[in-house]
Amino acid sequence: MPWVLRLAYGGIFLLLAAITLGVGYITLIDWRDRRRRNEAERQARRSKRR
């Protein structure tokens, strides 16, 4: 029976790690895209002033 518990805990750990990495990846991509959008908006405002 202990090997079943070890297998279950290992699976739970891997799922938790995968979800954590996925959320981190999505957060990173969103941050990068938001930065690009803000920069593009700044460039558009600068070009309208001229």
C-alpha positions as CSV (number, residue, x, y, z in Angstrom):
1,M,0.0,0.0,0.0
2,P,2.8,2.6,0.7
3,W,3.9,2.5,-3.0
4,V,0.4,3.5,-4.1
5,L,0.5,6.5,-1.7
6,R,4.0,7.4,-3.0
7,L,2.7,7.2,-6.6
8,A,-0.3,9.3,-5.8
9,Y,1.7,12.0,-4.0
10,G,4.2,12.0,-6.9
11,G,1.4,12.5,-9.3
12,I,-0.1,15.3,-7.2
13,F,3.3,17.0,-7.0
14,L,3.8,16.8,-10.8
15,L,0.3,18.2,-11.5
16,L,0.9,21.1,-9.0
17,A,4.3,21.8,-10.6
18,A,2.8,21.8,-14.1
19,I,0.0,24.1,-13.1
20,T,2.4,26.5,-11.4
21,L,4.7,26.6,-14.4
22,G,1.7,27.2,-16.7
23,V,0.4,30.1,-14.7
24,G,3.9,31.6,-14.6
25,Y,4.3,31.2,-18.3
26,I,0.9,32.8,-19.0
27,T,1.8,35.7,-16.6
28,L,5.1,36.3,-18.3
29,I,3.6,36.3,-21.8
30,D,0.8,38.7,-20.7
31,W,3.3,41.0,-19.1
32,R,5.4,41.0,-22.3
33,D,2.4,41.7,-24.5
34,R,1.1,44.5,-22.3
35,R,4.5,46.1,-22.4
36,R,4.6,46.0,-26.2
37,R,1.0,47.4,-26.5
38,N,1.9,50.3,-24.2
39,E,5.0,51.0,-26.2
40,A,3.0,51.0,-29.4
41,E,0.5,53.4,-27.9
42,R,3.2,55.7,-26.8
43,Q,4.7,55.7,-30.3
44,A,1.3,56.4,-31.8
45,R,0.8,59.4,-29.5
46,R,4.2,60.8,-30.3
47,S,3.6,60.6,-34.0
48,K,0.2,62.3,-33.7
49,R,1.8,65.3,-31.9
50,R,4.1,66.0,-34.8
